[in-house]
Amino acid sequence: MTKPNDSISPAVATNIFDVNGLAALKRQARSGDPAANKVVARQFEALFLQMVLKSMRDATPREGMFDSDQTRMYESLLDQQLGQALGGGGRGTGLAAMIEAQLARQNQEPQAFDGPLPLRSAPPAYRLPLDQVLPLRRDVAPGFMPLRNPPPAPSGTVSPAPTLAPDAATAAQRAFVDRVLPAATAAERGTGIPAHFMVAQAALETGWGKSEPRRADGGPSFNIFGIKAGGGWRGPAVEANTTEVVAGVAQSRVERFRAYGSYEEAFGDYARLLAGTPRYAAVLGTQEAAGFARGLQAAGYATDPLYAAKLERIIGGTALRQAMAG
């Protein structure tokens, strides 16, 4: 009988006929005990060495008076025992150490970051007061939802300082709307698209007028819709930096853009582009913000995958409403 290896659990023997030792090994492996991991790893290494020895035997020519089924059976048992001895003692081939490390990582205790991440509570939704309505400007498109103002203070009392709602319009945003709204109102009659939809798109394309392409002398190009000067464009053009999303990656590049003499020309060219391009047919005449924004993106107006969501947010935002209300 082969003496058990003192470096492993005494419940597991290295003799291939020790069935009780193998049963004990299975129980210890299920428990995740580090000592059992070591023995399991060595058993795997021993099995690998047995397969190597078997392959070597199969590749050896078998001829002679000692070649028989009986001798091959005893050679198989010997190879199994050699595999146990080679894999279970000393450093072996190093395979057992690798398997043991892998088992240790699989059975380690869960760390603090393994649990569910805490969720931040959603901020309270902002709701506009429902007291009274600001008078609309006469040049605002019909059907545009106005903002609401607090009621006037009673006579003889001091009114508190007005507070701006979230995303309230800035002076620069109001000035931008004042510049482009008359041209947008005129373009509405030709396209059927609400003027404030087009103003919102111009705000998105230029950052409320901050990034309008400029001529070489610094003068305005009045291109507030980001329309590029392709091969068929015969008018003046300017060069400007822009960001395009290609295969999901944002890339900065210099492009040629059309230049106009006024915002009226810009809106007129924008209207001709939509009316003369079949893929924008679904956009013309739409009265619903989501349909307008998603229709533009579906037609390929911009490469930004979030273009429709951004445009929809500006159309329904407080800043545009306040700027349109004057």
Secondary structure by P-SEA (a helix, b strand, c coil): cccccccccccccccccaaaaaaaaaaaaaaccaaaaaaaaaaaaaaaaaaaaaaaaaacccccccccaaaaaaaaaaaaaaaaaaaccccccaaaaaaaaaaaaaaccccccccccccccccccccccccccccccccccccbbbbbbcccccccccccccccccccccaaaaaaaaacaaaaaaaaaaccccaaaaaaaaaaacccccccccccccccccccccccccccccccbbbbbbccccccbbbbbbbbbbbbccaaaaaaaaaaaaaaccccccccccccaaaaaaaaaaaccccccaaaaaaaaaaacaaaaaaaac
